C-alpha cells in the first residue's frame, strides 16, 4: 500500500517516461537524467523498452505492483499523451487488474502527471490559444486515477520549451526531481 505519511521513508516511485525520441528531447531527457542521477526512483523508458510497441502486460503490471507512486512523464501532443502511453494504459490497466471484479491492484497508489508543452503557460487558459487549462486537458488522467482507486496528485508542467534557457532547465530538473520525491499528505490533494 502507499506510504502517505513518508516521514520514516519515501514511497517507492516508478516514473514511466513516454517520449518517442527521448535522446533528441532537450527537456524530457534532462528531467529523466536528473531522476536517474539521484537514483531514488525507478525510471522506465517506455519507447526504449517497447520499440515494436508489443507491451509485456504481465511485466508492466508486476512493475506497478512493486511501487507506491506512479509518475507519467510525457510531452503533451495534440492535447493528449504520445500513442504508446495510451496503448500502455489501455493494455496494462485491464479489467480484473485496475478495475472491475478483482481489479483493485492500483487502489491507494499515487498518480502524478508530468508534462512538457511547446506553448507558453498563458496559452493554456480560457481565452488563450488552447482555451483550456492544463488541469482541464489532463482530466482523463484524473478520471483514470479516480476509476482505479488511485490518488491523483497535482501535475508538473514545463511549458514554452523552446524558450527555456539552460539555467531555467537546471531549475526545472531540480524542481521536477523534488516533485517526484515529494512527500504528499492528505492536505496536498
N, C-alpha and C positions, 0 to 999 in steps of 0.2 A: 504494500500500500504506500501511498505517497507520504513523504516526510514534510508536513506542512509547517511544523514548528521550527525546524532547521537549526536551533542553537547548538545542538551537540554534533551536528554533521549536516552536510548538504545532500540534497536529493540527487540520485543518480540520473544524469541527464543525457538524453540522446538527441543529437542535432541531425536532422535529415536535410542535407544540402541538395537542393534540386535546381541546379543551373546547367543548361545544356552545353555550355562551353566555359566551365569554371576557370580554366587556365587563362582564358582571354579576358576574364572579367576582373577589372581593377578593384571594384568594390567588394563583391562577394568573395573573391579569392582572398583579399586582405582580412575580411571578417573571419573567414574559415581558418586561415593561417594563425590568427590570434587565438582562436579557441584551441587549436592543436598545440600551439606553443605553451599554453597554460596547462594543458593535459588533464583538466578536471572533468572533461565531458567526453562522450563517445561521439565522434564525428563520422557520419555515414554519407558518403558522396554517391547519391543515387544514380546519376548518369554514368559515373565511372564503374559502379557495381553492375549496372544493367545496360550496357551499350546496345544490346539486342532487344531491350525492353521486355525480356522474359523474366518476370519477377518471381523469385522464390518465396512464395507466400508463407510457408511454414517457417523459413528462416527469419523473415521480417517480423512475423508475429512473435517468435521467440525473443527477438531483439527488443521489441516493445515491452514484453513481459518482464524483462530484467531491468527496466528503467522506470523511474517515477515521474519524470518530466520529459515531454516530447516537444522539441522545437522544430518547426517547419521553416526553413530559410530558403527564400527564392526571390527572383526578380518578378515583379508584377507585370505580366504580359497580357495585354488586352483585358485588363480588369480581372485577371484570374492567374492561377499558377501555371507553370510550364506543364506540358502534356503528360510527361512521365510521372509527375507528382500526383496529378489527377488519377492516372491509371493505378498508381500505387495505392491511393486511398480507396479506389473502387474495389481493388482485389484484396488488399490486406484487411480493411475494416469490414470484413464479410459477416453475413448473418451467422449467428452462433459464436462469433468471436467478439465483435464490437457492439452488436445489437441483437435483438430478438431473444428467443429462448436460449439460455446459457451464454448469451453474448454480453457478459459483464467484465470482460478481461481488461478493459481500459478504464473502468469506473474508478474515480478518485485520482487518476493521473492528471497532471497539469498539461495543458496545451498552450504553447506560446507560438506566435507567428512573427517572423522577421522578414521584412520585405525591403526591396530597393525599387525605386522608380526613377524614370528619366525626368519627369516633370517636377517642378518645384511644389512644395507643400501647399502653397496658396492656390494651386490649380485643382486641388482635391477638397473642394467645399462647394456649397450651394452658390451658384453664380460664377464659379471658376470654370476653367476649360473642361474639366471632367465631371463637374456637377455634384459629385458625391465625395464624402469624406472617406478616409481610409477605413474607419470603423464600419461604415455602410458597405463598402466594397468587400470587406473581409467577413461580412455577416454569414456566408455559407460555412466558413470555418468555425465560427462561433456556434452555429446551429449543430454542426457535426460534433463539437465538444458536448453540447447540451444533450444531444440524442444518445451519445455513447456514455454519458455519465462522467465525462472528463471535466476538469475545472479550467475554464478559459481565462487566461491571463492577458493583461494589456500587451499590445503589439509593439514592435520596434521597427522604426522606419528610417531608411536613409533615402532622402528624396533629392531630386536635382543632381543626379550622379555625375553628369558631365561637368558640373561647376565645382565639384568637391575638390578642394586643394589637398595637397599631401598632408599638411598639418591637420586639416579637418578630418581626413581619412584616419589618421592615427588616433584622434579623439573618438571617432565613431567606433573604431576597432576596440578600444579600451572600454567605451560605454557599452558596446554590444556584449563583450565577454562578461562584464559586470552584470548586465541584464540577464544573461543566460544563467549565471551563477547565483543570481539574486535569491534571497530568502523571502518568499511571499508569505503573508499571513492573511487571515480572513478579512482584514480591512483593505487589502490590496486587490480585491476582485475587479 
